[in-house]
């Protein structure tokens, strides 16, 4: 029977669990970007956008909750942004797993460090920019 | 593995060749860093080269720096960002071309103290042998890391050359451990500021898509090819190229106003 170890129940080496999580998250991100990329090019491939100057940001593409909502609604640009968002939360997920691994090993200093890093990453994502 | 990351090439390429606004280019740079770091970080972790504890400790500093850099960015005019970028490029090339000490690190640091309390000392495998090592001068190394984080958040680069400087030259970690740990930390550093760039609308899917598609296979291919290839002539060509690009970025900053 094939084993499917969950990153939440790490094996002896924490590095292995974290490495596995990174690979899986990255693979999901790549698939989402590829699929939504095709949809995006199909829908908006004909339009030429001037990136030479800053455009006012589209509200639907800047807030994580809004990106997810519009992506579910099938908006191609939001779907693509969802792939980007997945990529962006990969380090956060990695840090969270590290936190769990360190908690299991009772290395509280590193649990605190990981928690602080998680806090900074979440702040960056949802905090006021 | 040339020691120079993708950001230093990607961002000038987008701004100079494709005439993309520097801020969009920085957003795209951050995304590509996360992709590359997640991809190669996994491989290095499995090989046991990354020092997880040192990486975590320093990560906190680079993440704080990156957040500060990202908040600072809107207050700096694009032309000044361009000049800073060019200057950082030149320093990066200098850092990655200087000769490194190849001699084994001395192990005369007394046992005990913070290094052992936090388990920072470790060993790594090289050619089948266990090589023990102990970090030194964490305070100075950490300060450089904080600075590397600020540069990363400000310019959308990984600032890998500065991270390696802190770990390899200041903290005296083995070079392989320094580069792989730097790569491992890169994702968290970039993600800290990327969230803010996303909120500002500087991360545009129309730019992220081609960047993403190009960077990922390129990085995977690069790590395979460069592991075998003779990198020396490649590094020289690359260094000259980056210096030319840096000069152009600085010039754009001075001339464009």
Interface residues (C-beta under 8 A of the other chain):
Chain A: X14 X15 X16 X18 X19 X20 X22 X23 X25 X26 X29 X30 X33 X34 X37 X40 X41 X44 X49 X51 X52 X53 X54 X55 X56 X57 X58 X61 X62 X63 X64 X77 X80 X81 X83 X84 X85 X87 X88 X89 X90 X91 X92 X94 X95 X98 X107 X109 X110 X113 X114 X116 X117 X120 X121 X123 X124 X125 X126 X127 X128 X129
Chain B: X18 X19 X20 X21 X23 X24 X31 X34 X35 X37 X38 X39 X41 X42 X43 X45 X46 X48 X50 X52 X53 X56 X57 X59 X60 X63 X64 X67 X70 X118 X119 X187 X188 X190 X191 X192 X193 X194 X195 X196 X197 X198 X199 X200 X201 X202 X203 X204 X205 X206 X207 X208 X209 X212 X213 X216
